[in-house]
Amino acid sequence: MNNSTKELLTEIQKGEPVFWRNLCLTDPPAFSFSAADVATAEARLKRFAPWIAQRFPETAVTGGIIESPLSDISAMRDLLSQKDGLPFKNRLLLKRDDSLPISGSVKARGGIYAVLKHTEDLLFAAGLLDKHDDYRKISTEPITSFLRGKKLAVGSTGNLGLSIGIMGAALGFQTSVYISREARAWKKQLLREKGVRVVESEQDYEAAVAAGRAASNADPDSFFIDDERSEDLYLGYAVAGNRLKKQLDDAGVIVDAAHPLYVFLPCGVGGGPGGITFGLKLIFGKHVHCFFAEPTQAPCMLLALATGKGSEVSAADFGLSGITAADGLAVTRASELVAREMRTALDGCFTLRDDALFDYLHMLDESCGIRIEPSACAGFAGIRSVAPECGPDATLLVWSTGGGMVPPEEMERYLHMYN
Ligand SMILES: *Cc1c(COP(=O)(O)O)cnc(C)c1O
């Protein structure tokens, strides 16, 4: 380990915000998956689209495709420039996964995809469904009775539980969510209203996942959606790449050598930002630069990559608590799969303190009238390090990862927590 890594780790250990650049980048990155894997996931989502449109009428306008808008937030750029004393004139975009239909967070990508994939596997194996069928038959007998006998389980800090709980319940699965200490009360209540079994614990995310995995593996009728290891989750997220490409084209945003794209993604265990980074790199190659945002107390992916030890290291090894108001990012050990895939693909990671989350949350509401949850604000903290050196023709894109389902009273509380 060289001196600069040692210095970095000392800062991390002290709980100081840091910005780390990955020196192991390659072009192309060494991925274990291909564009064909992403195309397979896209095709699967298309097969389910008619059923989704029927079962979730809010998706009827997009024909059952779960997608979010891309917004220009130049008013937020101007406010950031002013407050940070850092004038930058780059185009600033917000990818609105906070407003993804069905579950209001980025987990409506990978989480829902993983449930659909498993459903298809079960129904194909039972001879109850064929690729060429109209998938609306999923809501008819004998499929409904068949799925009611099946179980799903997942470990979550909240949002993955919501996505899998809502989609699992809609398909008829008996769903159990093993939820960690961070989970907001309203998320647990909403799940119970959907008929989901919520197993609460006072432990962290890693322990909740372990408890869910052990219980599910002991039951032959239960399938565990494993956020620490799942290829399906990762590929479900990766579909975002092609979708964003089309939205950028429609908005007249060019991405090439002269017009690079910088993307800032909040990171928990890594599946969401990792899958999206994979999808983006497949399309834009070295012209897209992706950075992950993590809380100073839970920088699991930064530690995984900077030490080169992947999921063998935990934030706890560095004396960090894992406790943060960014509930979706309260993860102390990174996904092994994603740490491996990002090793030569991710441009860097940075950390921020909780109080900064609420400053951004408030500024985004003030400048653009957009209200998102604390975790979803983390990406904004990367701009100050990137803007001075990205050149005037670069586009900056902050990925907003959640907030669509936050109750108004809770949002009011968040809005009063800024400095
Ligand atoms: C889960 C989540 C993330 C990060 O996704 P991971 O797959 O855990 O890395 C970011 N923001 C929000 C709001 C989330 O719920």
The ligand as an SDF file (V2000), in Angstrom:
LIG
                    3D

 15 15  0  0  0  0  0  0  0  0999 V2000
  -30.4610    1.6420   -2.1830 C   0  0  0  0  0  0  0  0  0  0  0  0
  -30.3020    3.0700   -2.4200 C   0  0  0  0  0  0  0  0  0  0  0  0
  -29.1420    3.5890   -2.9870 C   0  0  0  0  0  0  0  0  0  0  0  0
  -27.9240    2.7750   -3.3440 C   0  0  0  0  0  0  0  0  0  0  0  0
  -28.1450    1.5680   -4.0090 O   0  0  0  0  0  0  0  0  0  0  0  0
  -27.2320    0.3100   -3.6440 P   0  0  0  0  0  0  0  0  0  0  0  0
  -27.6450   -0.7180   -4.6140 O   0  0  0  0  0  0  0  0  0  0  0  0
  -27.5750   -0.0700   -2.2220 O   0  0  0  0  0  0  0  0  0  0  0  0
  -25.8320    0.7480   -3.7400 O   0  0  0  0  0  0  0  0  0  0  0  0
  -29.0790    4.9470   -3.1750 C   0  0  0  0  0  0  0  0  0  0  0  0
  -30.0830    5.7540   -2.8410 N   0  0  0  0  0  0  0  0  0  0  0  0
  -31.2270    5.2900   -2.3120 C   0  0  0  0  0  0  0  0  0  0  0  0
  -32.3170    6.2460   -1.9680 C   0  0  0  0  0  0  0  0  0  0  0  0
  -31.3760    3.9300   -2.0830 C   0  0  0  0  0  0  0  0  0  0  0  0
  -32.5090    3.4720   -1.5420 O   0  0  0  0  0  0  0  0  0  0  0  0
  1  2  1  0
  2  3  1  0
  2 14  2  0
  3  4  1  0
  3 10  2  0
  4  5  1  0
  5  6  1  0
  6  7  2  0
  6  8  1  0
  6  9  1  0
 10 11  1  0
 11 12  2  0
 12 13  1  0
 12 14  1  0
 14 15  1  0
M  END
$$$$
